Amino acid sequence: MADETVISNLKKSFEDTFGAPAELVCFAPGRVNLIGEHIDYNGGHVFPCALTLGTYGAARRRADRTVRMASANFPEAGVTEVSLDDLAYRKEDGWTNYVKGVIWAFAKNGYACENGFDFMVSGTIPNKSGLSSSASLEVLTGETMMEMFSFDNDQIHNALFGQQAENQFVGMNCGIMDQFASAMGRKDKAIFLNTATLDYSYAPVVLKDAELIIVNTNKPHELTDSAYNERRSQCEEALAILKKAKPIKALCDLTPDEFDEVKHLLTDDVLLRRARHAVTEDARTVAAVKALDAGNLEEFGKLMDASHVSLRDDFEVSCRELDILAEEAWKIPGTIGARMTGGGFGGCTVNIVKSEAVPEFIERVGNAYKEKVGYEASFYRAAIGDGPHKVDG
């Protein structure tokens, strides 16, 4: 459901900033991945869902080649102005590089804007939470351009162009999951996506007497400057070694048993652990979706827990704050499953908690976290929402 207060404030800020009312308002969601982490660039299966939290954008076409961008969340940052003929990445331009990158990627794929536009955004995703505010912004930009210029491409192309913008323009070597989950989200359903083929299906998320709780560490993380790209490089190195023994295109082409047959080739312990995470996480994701389909939430939760342990020990993308949240969650009898979600090094955990235990969960996990870390975590009762769409105009 659209946040009418956010939309109203956004439209007012747009008119105050740009001197004319917006012609169009669109929305694109953030996402949370239920299981299947750091395997979307290893040819594996992921299981994300779109959230009702996301990014709104107000826009108005211009007659010239200028694009002006501003954020209602950061009014002090002012307006960033660029030409469609000079879409260069500039670090000092901050978040607007994602918008520029999508404009650039659309043009590169045959969908060039014939003129510029004014664009103001307002996000309801907590900043640097790991719930894919960047992918939400990319998909929002694509949706806005598709509406404004009547581009005939679909949401899968929107996701792919967003990924291309992040990979080639911003310099973040991400997989396809975040943009795909935002672009293809559907209310009350998660997306079972084969990242190697882009084959996908929707699975109803039926939690019965339980609900999704997202917990934000409130530890900011900056993936571009983190070890994310290093992890991807390590996976590519491990794949190159294992290809000599198996005719595979990606690490997740291997089953755990097949991996056991060739893992001795990975004499570097770091490469061994990185590859083992990819292979076992893919198997966990496939098993988790089957468990959910069968109504076996307890098994789904156990696989979530095992996913966190693998991300912590084998892939080493967790951190003290995420580990505390997961470990404290596991102590609560009403917790069905808990794990870090997203790129790691900060951000959020995703938890399935029995509804009757949610108040106890928030109190106990929150108190333990503050005592051990020194500041508070934030708790969100998550709702699964639809993908990008026009909300006004």
C-alpha positions as CSV (number, residue, x, y, z in Angstrom):
1,M,0.0,0.0,0.0
2,A,1.3,3.4,-1.0
3,D,2.5,5.7,1.9
4,E,0.2,8.7,1.2
5,T,2.1,11.0,3.6
6,V,5.4,10.3,2.0
7,I,3.9,10.9,-1.5
8,S,2.2,14.2,-0.4
9,N,5.4,15.5,1.2
10,L,7.5,14.4,-1.8
11,K,5.2,16.2,-4.3
12,K,5.4,19.4,-2.1
13,S,9.2,19.2,-1.9
14,F,9.4,18.6,-5.6
15,E,7.4,21.8,-6.4
16,D,9.3,23.8,-3.8
17,T,12.6,22.7,-5.3
18,F,12.0,22.7,-9.0
19,G,9.3,25.4,-9.2
20,A,6.6,23.3,-10.9
21,P,4.5,20.3,-9.9
22,A,5.6,16.8,-10.7
23,E,3.9,15.0,-13.6
24,L,4.5,11.5,-12.3
25,V,5.1,9.6,-9.1
26,C,6.4,6.0,-9.1
27,F,7.5,3.5,-6.4
28,A,10.0,0.6,-6.3
29,P,10.4,-1.7,-3.3
30,G,13.4,-2.7,-1.3
31,R,13.9,-6.4,-0.7
32,V,14.9,-9.0,1.9
33,N,16.4,-12.3,0.9
34,L,15.0,-15.2,3.0
35,I,17.8,-17.5,2.1
36,G,20.4,-17.9,-0.7
37,E,23.1,-15.4,0.1
38,H,26.2,-14.5,-2.0
39,I,25.3,-17.1,-4.6
40,D,23.6,-14.9,-7.2
41,Y,26.9,-14.4,-8.9
42,N,27.8,-18.1,-8.5
43,G,24.9,-19.4,-10.6
44,G,22.8,-20.5,-7.7
45,H,19.2,-20.2,-6.5
46,V,18.0,-17.3,-4.3
47,F,14.7,-16.7,-2.5
48,P,14.1,-13.0,-2.0
49,C,10.8,-11.0,-1.6
50,A,10.0,-7.4,-2.2
51,L,9.0,-5.3,0.8
52,T,6.4,-2.5,1.3
53,L,9.4,-0.3,2.3
54,G,11.0,1.2,-0.8
55,T,11.7,4.4,-2.8
56,Y,9.3,6.9,-4.2
57,G,10.2,9.2,-7.1
58,A,8.5,12.3,-8.5
59,A,9.4,13.4,-12.0
60,R,8.7,16.1,-14.6
61,R,10.0,16.1,-18.2
62,R,12.2,19.0,-19.4
63,A,12.6,20.5,-22.8
64,D,16.4,20.4,-22.7
65,R,19.1,17.8,-22.1
66,T,19.5,18.5,-18.4
67,V,18.7,16.1,-15.5
68,R,18.2,17.6,-12.1
69,M,18.1,15.3,-9.1
70,A,17.3,15.9,-5.4
71,S,16.4,13.8,-2.3
72,A,13.6,14.7,0.1
73,N,15.5,12.6,2.7
74,F,18.7,14.8,2.3
75,P,17.4,18.3,1.4
76,E,20.7,19.8,2.7
77,A,22.5,18.1,-0.2
78,G,20.7,20.3,-2.7
79,V,20.3,19.6,-6.4
80,T,22.7,17.7,-8.6
81,E,22.5,18.8,-12.2
82,V,24.0,16.8,-15.1
83,S,23.7,16.7,-18.9
84,L,22.5,13.6,-20.7
85,D,25.6,14.1,-22.9
86,D,27.9,13.9,-19.9
87,L,26.8,10.9,-17.7
88,A,30.1,10.3,-15.9
89,Y,30.6,8.7,-12.5
90,R,31.7,11.2,-10.0
91,K,32.2,10.1,-6.4
92,E,31.1,13.5,-5.0
93,D,27.7,13.0,-6.7
94,G,26.8,10.3,-4.2
95,W,23.5,8.6,-4.6
96,T,22.8,10.3,-7.9
97,N,25.4,8.1,-9.6
98,Y,22.8,5.3,-9.4
99,V,20.3,7.4,-11.3
100,K,22.9,8.5,-13.8
101,G,24.0,4.8,-14.2
102,V,20.5,3.6,-15.1
103,I,20.0,6.4,-17.6
104,W,23.4,5.4,-19.1
105,A,22.5,1.7,-19.1
106,F,19.1,2.3,-20.8
107,A,20.7,4.4,-23.5
108,K,23.4,1.7,-24.0
109,N,20.7,-0.8,-24.6
110,G,18.7,1.3,-27.1
111,Y,16.5,3.3,-24.8
112,A,18.0,6.8,-24.8
113,C,16.0,9.7,-23.2
114,E,15.2,12.2,-25.8
115,N,15.3,15.0,-23.2
116,G,16.1,15.5,-19.6
117,F,13.9,15.6,-16.5
118,D,13.6,16.8,-12.9
119,F,13.7,13.9,-10.4
120,M,13.2,13.9,-6.6
121,V,13.2,10.8,-4.5
122,S,12.1,9.9,-1.0
123,G,13.0,6.5,0.5
124,T,11.4,4.6,3.4
125,I,14.2,2.0,3.5
126,P,16.6,2.6,6.4
127,N,19.8,4.0,5.0
128,K,22.6,1.4,4.6
129,S,20.5,-1.3,6.1
130,G,21.3,-4.0,3.5
131,L,17.7,-4.0,2.3
132,S,18.8,-2.9,-1.2
133,S,18.1,0.8,-1.2
134,S,20.5,1.1,-4.2
135,A,18.6,-1.5,-6.2
136,S,15.3,0.1,-5.3
137,L,16.6,3.4,-6.6
138,E,17.8,1.8,-9.8
139,V,14.5,0.0,-10.5
140,L,12.6,3.2,-9.6
141,T,14.7,5.2,-12.1
142,G,14.0,2.6,-14.7
143,E,10.2,2.5,-14.0
144,T,10.1,6.3,-14.1
145,M,11.8,6.4,-17.4
146,M,9.6,3.6,-18.8
147,E,6.5,5.5,-17.8
148,M,7.8,9.0,-18.8
149,F,9.2,8.1,-22.2
150,S,6.9,5.1,-23.1
151,F,9.8,2.7,-23.3
152,D,8.4,-0.7,-24.2
153,N,10.9,-2.9,-22.3
154,D,9.8,-5.1,-19.4
155,Q,10.7,-5.4,-15.7
156,I,13.3,-8.1,-16.3
157,H,15.1,-5.7,-18.6
158,N,14.7,-3.0,-15.9
159,A,16.4,-5.4,-13.5
160,L,19.2,-6.2,-15.9
161,F,19.8,-2.6,-16.8
162,G,19.9,-1.7,-13.1
163,Q,22.5,-4.4,-12.5
164,Q,24.5,-3.2,-15.5
165,A,24.4,0.3,-14.0
166,E,25.8,-0.9,-10.7
167,N,28.4,-3.2,-12.2
168,Q,29.8,-1.0,-15.0
169,F,28.9,2.6,-14.0
170,V,29.1,2.6,-10.1
171,G,31.7,-0.2,-9.9
172,M,29.9,-2.6,-7.5
173,N,30.2,-6.1,-8.8
174,C,26.8,-7.3,-7.6
175,G,24.7,-10.2,-8.9
176,I,21.2,-9.9,-10.3
177,M,19.2,-10.8,-7.2
178,D,18.6,-7.3,-5.7
179,Q,17.4,-5.7,-8.8
180,F,15.3,-8.7,-9.8
181,A,13.6,-8.9,-6.5
182,S,12.7,-5.3,-6.6
183,A,11.6,-5.3,-10.2
184,M,9.6,-8.6,-10.1
185,G,8.2,-8.5,-6.6
186,R,4.7,-9.7,-5.9
187,K,2.6,-9.2,-2.7
188,D,2.8,-12.0,-0.2
189,K,5.1,-14.1,-2.4
190,A,8.8,-14.7,-2.6
191,I,10.7,-15.3,-5.8
192,F,12.5,-18.6,-6.4
193,L,15.1,-17.5,-8.9
194,N,17.7,-19.5,-10.7
195,T,20.4,-16.8,-11.2
196,A,22.2,-18.8,-13.9
197,T,19.2,-18.9,-16.3
198,L,16.8,-16.3,-14.8
199,D,14.1,-19.0,-14.6
200,Y,11.8,-18.1,-11.7
201,S,8.6,-19.0,-10.0
202,Y,6.6,-17.4,-7.2
203,A,6.1,-19.2,-3.9
204,P,3.4,-18.1,-1.4
205,V,5.0,-17.1,1.9
206,V,2.6,-18.7,4.3
207,L,3.8,-18.2,7.9
208,K,0.7,-19.3,9.7
209,D,1.1,-18.1,13.3
210,A,4.5,-16.5,12.6
211,E,5.8,-13.3,10.9
212,L,8.9,-11.8,9.4
213,I,10.9,-9.6,11.6
214,I,13.8,-7.6,10.2
215,V,16.4,-6.3,12.6
216,N,18.8,-3.6,11.6
217,T,22.2,-3.6,13.4
218,N,22.4,0.2,12.7
219,K,26.0,-0.4,11.8
220,P,26.4,1.3,8.4
221,H,28.1,-0.7,5.7
222,E,29.5,0.3,2.4
223,L,29.7,-2.7,0.1
224,T,31.6,-1.0,-2.7
225,D,34.4,-0.3,-0.3
226,S,34.1,-3.6,1.6
227,A,35.3,-7.1,0.8
228,Y,32.4,-7.9,-1.4
229,N,34.3,-7.6,-4.7
230,E,37.1,-9.7,-3.1
231,R,34.7,-12.5,-2.3
232,R,33.5,-12.6,-5.9
233,S,37.0,-12.7,-7.1
234,Q,37.8,-15.6,-4.8
235,C,34.8,-17.5,-6.0
236,E,36.0,-17.0,-9.6
237,E,39.4,-18.3,-8.7
238,A,38.0,-21.4,-7.0
239,L,35.7,-22.0,-10.1
240,A,38.7,-21.8,-12.4
241,I,40.5,-24.5,-10.4
242,L,37.4,-26.8,-10.2
243,K,36.6,-26.4,-13.9
244,K,39.7,-28.5,-14.6
245,A,38.0,-31.5,-13.0
246,K,34.3,-30.9,-13.7
247,P,32.6,-29.4,-16.8
248,I,30.9,-26.6,-14.9
249,K,30.1,-23.0,-15.7
250,A,29.5,-21.9,-12.1
251,L,30.2,-23.1,-8.5
252,C,26.5,-23.8,-7.9
253,D,26.4,-26.3,-10.8
254,L,28.0,-28.7,-8.3
255,T,25.9,-30.7,-5.7
256,P,27.5,-31.0,-2.3
257,D,28.4,-34.6,-3.1
258,E,30.1,-33.6,-6.3
259,F,32.0,-30.8,-4.5
260,D,33.3,-33.3,-2.0
261,E,34.8,-35.3,-4.9
262,V,36.9,-32.3,-6.1
263,K,37.4,-30.1,-3.1
264,H,40.9,-31.5,-2.6
265,L,41.9,-29.4,-5.6
266,L,41.4,-26.3,-3.5
267,T,44.6,-26.4,-1.6
268,D,44.1,-22.8,-0.4
269,D,41.8,-23.0,2.7
270,V,40.2,-19.6,2.0
271,L,39.2,-20.7,-1.6
272,L,37.9,-24.0,-0.2
273,R,35.6,-22.3,2.3
274,R,34.3,-19.7,-0.2
275,A,33.4,-22.5,-2.7
276,R,31.9,-24.7,0.0
277,H,29.6,-21.9,1.1
278,A,28.3,-21.3,-2.5
279,V,27.6,-25.0,-3.1
280,T,26.0,-25.7,0.3
281,E,24.0,-22.5,0.3
282,D,22.5,-23.3,-3.0
283,A,21.5,-26.8,-1.7
284,R,20.0,-25.2,1.4
285,T,18.0,-22.7,-0.7
286,V,16.4,-25.5,-2.8
287,A,15.6,-27.5,0.3
288,A,14.2,-24.5,2.1
289,V,11.7,-23.7,-0.7
290,K,10.6,-27.3,-0.7
291,A,10.1,-27.1,3.0
292,L,8.0,-24.0,2.7
293,D,5.9,-25.5,0.0
294,A,5.3,-28.5,2.3
295,G,4.3,-26.2,5.2
296,N,7.3,-27.2,7.2
297,L,8.4,-23.9,8.7
298,E,10.6,-25.6,11.3
299,E,12.8,-27.1,8.6
300,F,12.9,-23.8,6.8
301,G,14.1,-22.1,10.0
302,K,16.8,-24.7,10.6
303,L,18.1,-24.0,7.1
304,M,18.1,-20.3,7.7
305,D,20.2,-20.8,10.9
306,A,22.6,-23.0,9.0
307,S,22.9,-20.3,6.3
308,H,24.0,-17.8,8.9
309,V,26.7,-20.1,10.2
310,S,28.0,-20.7,6.7
311,L,28.1,-17.0,5.9
312,R,29.9,-16.4,9.2
313,D,32.4,-19.2,9.1
314,D,33.0,-20.1,5.4
315,F,32.2,-16.9,3.6
316,E,33.2,-14.5,6.4
317,V,30.8,-11.7,5.5
318,S,29.1,-11.5,8.9
319,C,30.3,-9.2,11.7
320,R,30.1,-9.1,15.5
321,E,26.8,-7.1,15.4
322,L,25.0,-9.5,13.0
323,D,26.3,-12.5,15.0
324,I,25.0,-11.1,18.2
325,L,21.5,-10.5,16.7
326,A,21.4,-14.0,15.3
327,E,22.7,-15.8,18.4
328,E,20.3,-13.8,20.7
329,A,17.4,-14.6,18.4
330,W,18.2,-18.3,18.5
331,K,17.8,-18.2,22.3
332,I,14.2,-17.2,22.1
333,P,11.8,-20.2,22.1
334,G,9.5,-18.5,19.6
335,T,12.2,-17.9,17.0
336,I,11.8,-20.3,14.1
337,G,14.9,-19.1,12.1
338,A,17.3,-16.2,12.1
339,R,20.1,-15.2,9.7
340,M,22.0,-12.3,8.3
341,T,20.6,-11.1,5.0
342,G,22.2,-9.0,2.2
343,G,25.8,-8.4,1.5
344,G,26.9,-8.5,5.1
345,F,29.5,-6.5,7.1
346,G,26.6,-4.8,8.7
347,G,22.9,-4.3,7.8
348,C,20.1,-6.6,8.9
349,T,19.1,-10.0,10.0
350,V,15.8,-11.6,8.8
351,N,13.9,-13.7,11.4
352,I,10.8,-15.8,11.4
353,V,9.2,-15.5,14.8
354,K,5.9,-16.8,16.2
355,S,3.5,-13.9,16.5
356,E,2.9,-14.5,20.2
357,A,6.6,-14.3,20.8
358,V,7.3,-11.1,18.9
359,P,7.1,-8.8,21.9
360,E,9.5,-11.0,23.9
361,F,11.8,-11.3,20.9
362,I,12.0,-7.5,20.4
363,E,12.6,-6.9,24.1
364,R,15.2,-9.6,24.8
365,V,17.1,-9.4,21.6
366,G,17.0,-5.6,21.8
367,N,18.3,-5.4,25.4
368,A,21.1,-8.0,24.8
369,Y,22.2,-6.2,21.7
370,K,22.3,-2.7,23.3
371,E,24.2,-4.2,26.3
372,K,26.8,-5.9,24.1
373,V,27.2,-3.3,21.4
374,G,26.4,0.0,23.1
375,Y,23.6,1.3,20.9
376,E,20.2,0.1,19.8
377,A,19.0,-2.1,17.0
378,S,15.9,-1.3,15.1
379,F,13.0,-3.8,14.6
380,Y,10.6,-3.9,11.6
381,R,7.5,-6.1,11.3
382,A,7.9,-6.7,7.5
383,A,5.2,-7.0,4.9
384,I,5.8,-8.5,1.5
385,G,4.8,-6.1,-1.3
386,D,4.5,-5.6,-5.0
387,G,7.1,-4.6,-7.5
388,P,7.5,-1.2,-9.2
389,H,4.5,0.8,-10.3
390,K,3.1,4.2,-10.9
391,V,1.3,5.6,-7.9
392,D,0.2,9.0,-9.3
393,G,0.2,11.0,-12.5
